[in-house]
């Protein structure tokens, strides 16, 4: 069984490509995972679809066939040619796939190094796949070890000591553009984690914040939590021209703010589109300063220097975690064989004890001692062999060992 990861991120793909590859709602995710697991060679899959990445993580029996199936499925979804998809994608298998997964969980592959939002997104992706029977124990083991590794990185390095998300980076960008945010009015569209983070940062800066969402009770819940106000979604076309600041982070499949909505005003406006697919259509209004996800990379780069040393430490932790994961995984392959060998040895000891008792070679009152002696002899004989099996159960040898021992036991009638 192999691990396979095919990854499209801000590093290798444009926003337009990522938009076409995105799966914004549960129905689309169901369709993707059903299509993935319809391939006989793919035994489990997880879909990770965020504003900065679209990744397919799966278990498969044949890496090449599974890879081709994934690209055909993504081509059908996006209409991007298979050739371009292959040129852009980062493809990882087995140990490199696990290393990449652990790096993603530890936020070393994020646009904002050290951000913690990705862990929650990974947990949601895993829960969705697992709860709907698209993945099983092998992927669950990998994901749980990824979360453990990420926690270790956060606890032992300073990579998250100045933790920032795309939302906080956007607010930092706003602060660099506007000298005094106090008494400014901001409209936040959407009620997800990014909207919550944005609202809290803006309120701290003295901004008068309003929340808007298609479902008004969800907007009310976030507004109550953050201490701000609600604007009904039906007033969107007017609201975009009334606020100094606008942040939008919804899961809408197409823009909710079209170019014709933007009217001329006598004040500067700062719009931040934190959604993928994008919420705001391109506009040419000179007094609207529009920033999209990819525009925020400048601020992200400014934070990189501080985190370089923590990043090096984190990579060391991840490298060790990957080795430990595969050692543990390989032991899981070998241990059932070892257990079966000992069970068969104990049965042989019991059978031989009964044989010599029945033949009258040993008095009945010595039955317990004789059986223990037989068992101890077999354990002593097996000790070095079992030790060698465990010592040699690395990624390259585990499958060979288990296959060989299973074949021998079957041929000898021991299975």
C-alpha positions in Angstrom: 0.0 0.0 0.0 1.3 3.4 -1.0 0.7 7.0 0.0 0.2 9.5 -2.8 -0.2 13.3 -2.6 -0.9 15.6 -5.6 -0.6 19.3 -4.6 -1.5 22.6 -6.2 -0.6 25.6 -4.0 0.2 29.3 -4.2 3.8 28.1 -5.0 3.1 26.3 -8.2 -0.3 27.6 -9.5 -2.0 30.9 -10.2 -5.1 32.0 -8.5 -7.1 31.3 -11.7 -5.9 27.7 -11.7 -6.7 27.2 -8.0 -10.1 28.7 -8.5 -10.9 26.1 -11.2 -9.6 23.3 -9.0 -11.4 24.4 -5.9 -14.3 22.5 -4.2 -16.2 25.1 -2.3 -19.1 23.1 -0.8 -19.8 19.6 0.5 -21.7 18.4 -2.6 -18.6 19.1 -4.7 -16.4 17.4 -2.2 -18.6 14.3 -2.2 -18.4 14.3 -6.0 -14.6 14.6 -5.9 -14.0 11.9 -3.3 -16.5 9.5 -5.0 -14.7 10.0 -8.3 -11.3 9.4 -6.6 -12.3 6.2 -4.8 -14.1 4.8 -7.9 -10.6 3.8 -9.1 -9.8 0.3 -8.1 -6.2 1.2 -7.2 -7.2 4.0 -4.8 -8.4 2.6 -1.5 -8.9 5.9 0.4 -8.7 9.6 -0.2 -8.8 13.0 1.5 -9.5 16.3 -0.3 -7.9 19.4 1.0 -9.4 22.5 -0.6 -8.5 26.0 0.8 -7.9 29.4 -0.6 -4.2 28.7 -1.0 -4.1 25.0 -1.9 -6.0 22.1 -3.5 -4.5 18.7 -2.6 -5.5 15.1 -3.0 -4.0 12.7 -0.4 -4.8 9.0 -1.0 -3.8 5.4 -0.4 -3.2 3.4 -3.5 -2.0 0.0 -4.6 -0.4 1.4 -7.8 1.1 4.9 -7.8 1.2 5.4 -11.5 -2.4 4.3 -12.2 -3.7 6.3 -9.3 -1.8 9.4 -10.4 -3.2 9.2 -13.9 -6.7 8.8 -12.5 -6.3 11.9 -10.3 -5.2 14.0 -13.2 -8.0 12.9 -15.4 -10.5 13.7 -12.7 -9.0 17.1 -12.1 -9.0 17.8 -15.9 -12.7 16.9 -16.0 -13.4 19.3 -13.1 -11.2 22.3 -14.2 -11.0 21.9 -18.0 -7.3 22.7 -17.6 -5.3 20.4 -19.8 -3.7 17.3 -18.2 -0.3 18.4 -19.5 -0.6 21.8 -17.7 -1.8 20.2 -14.6 1.1 17.8 -14.6 3.6 20.6 -15.2 2.2 22.6 -12.2 1.5 19.9 -9.7 3.9 18.7 -7.0 3.6 14.9 -6.8 4.7 13.1 -3.7 4.6 9.4 -2.9 5.3 7.2 0.2 7.8 8.9 2.5 7.8 12.1 0.5 4.0 12.2 0.7 4.1 11.8 4.5 6.9 14.4 4.8 4.8 16.9 2.8 1.7 16.2 4.8 3.6 16.8 8.1 5.1 20.0 6.7 1.6 21.2 5.6 0.2 20.5 9.1 3.1 22.3 10.7 2.4 25.3 8.4 5.8 25.1 6.8 4.2 25.0 3.4 1.7 27.8 4.1 1.9 31.3 2.5 2.1 32.6 6.0 4.7 30.5 7.7 3.6 29.5 11.2 -0.1 30.2 10.8 -2.4 27.9 12.7 -5.4 28.0 10.5 -4.2 25.1 8.3 -4.4 22.6 11.1 -8.1 23.3 11.5 -8.6 23.0 7.8 -6.8 19.7 7.7 -8.9 18.3 10.6 -12.1 19.4 8.8 -10.9 17.7 5.6 -10.0 14.5 7.4 -13.2 14.4 9.4 -15.3 14.9 6.2 -13.5 12.0 4.4 -13.5 9.7 7.4 -17.1 10.3 8.5 -18.3 9.7 4.9 -16.2 6.4 4.5 -13.8 7.8 1.9 -10.7 6.9 3.9 -9.8 4.3 6.5 -7.2 3.5 9.1 -4.1 3.9 7.0 -4.9 7.5 6.1 -6.2 8.1 9.6 -2.9 7.0 11.1 -1.1 9.4 8.8 -3.3 12.3 9.6 -3.2 11.7 13.4 0.6 11.6 13.3 0.6 14.8 11.2 -1.4 16.6 13.9 0.9 15.2 16.6 3.9 16.4 14.7 2.4 19.9 14.2 1.7 20.2 17.9 5.3 19.2 18.6 6.6 21.9 16.2 4.4 24.6 17.8 5.4 23.6 21.3 9.1 23.3 20.8 9.9 26.2 18.3 8.9 29.8 18.0 7.4 29.4 14.6 4.0 30.5 15.9 5.1 33.0 18.5 4.1 35.7 16.1 1.3 33.7 14.5 -0.4 35.4 11.6 -3.1 34.3 9.2 -4.0 35.6 5.8 -6.7 37.7 7.7 -4.2 39.3 10.1 -1.8 39.9 7.2 -4.6 41.7 5.4 -5.2 43.9 8.4 -1.5 44.6 8.7 -1.6 45.7 5.0 -4.5 48.0 5.8 -2.7 49.6 8.7 0.2 50.3 6.4 -2.1 52.2 4.1 -4.3 54.1 6.5 -2.6 56.2 9.2 -5.6 56.2 11.6 -8.2 53.5 11.6 -10.1 54.8 14.5 -13.7 55.8 13.5 -13.4 54.1 10.1 -16.3 51.8 9.1 -15.6 48.2 7.9 -17.9 45.7 6.4 -17.0 42.0 6.7 -18.8 39.6 4.5 -18.8 36.0 5.6 -18.8 34.3 9.0 -15.9 31.8 8.8 -12.6 31.8 10.8 -11.0 34.4 8.6 -13.9 36.8 9.1 -13.7 36.3 12.8 -10.0 36.9 13.0 -10.4 40.0 10.8 -13.2 41.4 12.9 -11.3 41.0 16.1 -8.2 42.7 14.7 -10.2 45.6 13.3 -12.1 46.1 16.5 -8.8 46.2 18.4 -7.7 48.9 16.0 -10.8 51.0 16.8 -12.7 50.3 13.6 -16.5 50.3 13.6 -17.2 46.8 12.3 -20.3 45.4 10.6 -21.0 41.8 9.7 -22.9 40.6 6.6 -23.8 37.0 5.6 -26.5 35.3 3.5 -27.8 33.6 6.7 -28.5 36.5 9.0 -28.6 34.5 12.2 -25.0 33.4 11.6 -24.0 37.0 11.0 -25.8 37.8 14.3 -23.9 35.1 16.2 -20.5 36.4 15.0 -21.5 40.0 15.6 -22.6 39.2 19.2 -19.3 37.3 19.8 -17.1 40.1 18.5 -19.2 43.0 19.7 -20.2 44.5 16.4 -23.3 45.1 14.2 -25.1 43.3 11.4 -26.0 44.5 7.9 -28.6 42.3 6.0 -27.2 40.7 2.9 -30.0 42.2 0.8 -28.3 45.6 1.2 -25.0 44.5 -0.3 -25.2 46.6 -3.5 -25.6 49.8 -1.4 -23.3 48.8 1.4 -20.3 48.4 -0.8 -20.4 52.2 -1.5 -21.0 53.2 2.2 -18.0 51.6 3.9 -14.3 52.8 4.0 -13.1 49.2 4.4 -14.5 45.9 3.0 -13.3 42.4 3.7 -15.0 39.4 1.9 -14.3 35.8 2.7 -17.3 33.6 1.6 -17.5 30.2 -0.1 -19.6 31.6 -3.0 -18.9 29.8 -6.3 -18.8 33.1 -8.2 -18.3 36.8 -7.4 -20.9 38.4 -5.1 -19.6 41.9 -5.8 -19.7 42.7 -9.5 -18.1 45.6 -11.2 -21.4 47.5 -11.8 -22.0 47.7 -8.0 -19.1 50.0 -7.4 -20.2 53.7 -7.6 -18.1 56.8 -7.4 -17.5 58.1 -3.9 -15.7 61.1 -2.4 -13.6 58.9 -0.1 -10.9 56.2 -0.6 -12.0 52.6 -0.2 -9.9 49.6 0.7 -11.3 46.2 -0.4 -9.7 42.8 0.6 -10.9 39.7 -1.2 -9.8 36.7 1.0 -12.0 34.2 -0.8 -11.2 31.5 -3.4 -13.1 31.5 -5.8 -12.9 35.3 -5.6 -15.8 37.2 -4.2 -15.0 40.5 -5.9 -15.0 40.9 -9.7 -12.2 43.1 -11.2 -13.0 46.8 -11.1 -11.4 49.9 -12.5 -12.6 52.4 -9.9 -9.6 54.6 -9.1 -10.7 55.2 -5.5 -11.1 51.5 -4.7 -7.8 49.8 -3.7 -8.4 46.1 -4.2 -6.1 43.4 -2.6 -6.4 39.7 -3.3 -4.8 36.7 -1.6 -1.8 36.7 -3.8 -1.2 40.4 -3.3 -0.5 39.7 0.4 2.7 37.8 -0.2 4.8 41.0 0.3 3.9 41.2 3.9 4.3 37.4 4.2 7.8 37.7 3.0 8.6 40.3 5.6 7.7 37.8 8.3 9.9 35.1 6.8 13.3 36.3 8.2 12.1 36.0 11.8 10.9 32.5 11.3 13.9 31.1 9.4 15.6 29.6 12.5 12.3 28.2 13.8 11.7 26.8 10.3 15.0 24.9 10.4 14.2 23.5 13.8 10.8 22.5 12.6 12.2 20.7 9.5 14.4 18.7 11.9 11.4 17.7 14.0 9.4 16.7 10.9 12.2 14.6 9.5 12.4 12.6 12.7 8.6 12.3 12.9 8.5 10.9 9.4 11.2 8.3 10.2 9.3 7.4 13.4 6.0 7.1 11.6 7.4 4.6 9.0 9.2 2.6 11.7 5.9 2.4 13.6 4.1 1.5 10.4 6.5 -1.2 9.4 6.3 -2.7 12.9 2.6 -2.9 12.4 3.3 -5.0 9.3 5.7 -7.3 11.1 4.1 -7.6 14.5 1.1 -9.8 13.4 3.5 -12.3 11.8 5.7 -12.4 15.0 2.6 -12.9 17.1 1.4 -15.7 14.9 4.8 -17.4 15.1 4.7 -17.3 18.9 1.1 -18.6 18.9 2.1 -21.5 16.7 5.2 -22.2 18.9 3.1 -22.3 22.0 0.7 -24.7 20.3 3.7 -26.9 19.3 4.9 -26.9 22.9 1.5 -28.0 24.2 1.2 -30.7 21.5 4.6 -32.1 22.3 3.9 -32.1 26.0 0.7 -34.0 25.5 2.5 -36.5 23.2 5.2 -37.4 25.7 2.7 -37.6 28.5 0.5 -39.9 26.5 3.4 -42.1 25.6 4.3 -42.4 29.3 7.8 -40.8 28.9 7.0 -38.1 31.6 4.8 -38.5 34.8 1.5 -36.6 34.7 2.5 -34.5 37.7 5.3 -32.9 35.7 3.0 -31.7 32.9 3.3 -28.0 33.8 7.1 -28.0 34.1 7.5 -29.9 30.8 5.3 -27.5 28.9 7.0 -24.5 30.3 10.4 -26.0 29.4 9.2 -26.6 25.8 7.8 -23.0 25.5 11.0 -21.5 26.9 13.2 -23.5 24.5 11.2 -22.4 21.6 11.3 -18.7 22.7 15.0 -18.9 23.2 15.3 -20.4 19.7 13.1 -17.8 18.1 14.5 -14.8 20.0 17.3 -13.9 17.6 15.1 -14.5 14.5 12.4 -12.3 15.9 14.9 -9.6 16.9 16.3 -9.6 13.3 12.8 -9.3 11.9 12.0 -6.2 14.0 15.4 -4.6 13.4 15.1 -5.1 9.6 11.5 -4.0 9.4 12.3 -0.7 7.7 10.4 0.7 4.7 12.5 -1.3 2.2 12.4 -4.7 4.0 9.1 -4.9 5.8 7.0 -6.0 2.9 9.7 -8.6 1.8 9.8 -10.0 5.4 6.1 -10.3 5.9 5.5 -11.8 2.4 8.3 -14.3 2.9 7.3 -15.4 6.4 3.6 -15.6 5.4 4.5 -17.8 2.4 6.7 -20.1 4.5 4.0 -20.5 7.2 1.4 -21.2 4.6 3.5 -23.8 2.8 4.4 -25.5 6.0 0.7 -25.7 7.0 1.2 -23.3 9.8 -1.5 -20.8 8.7 
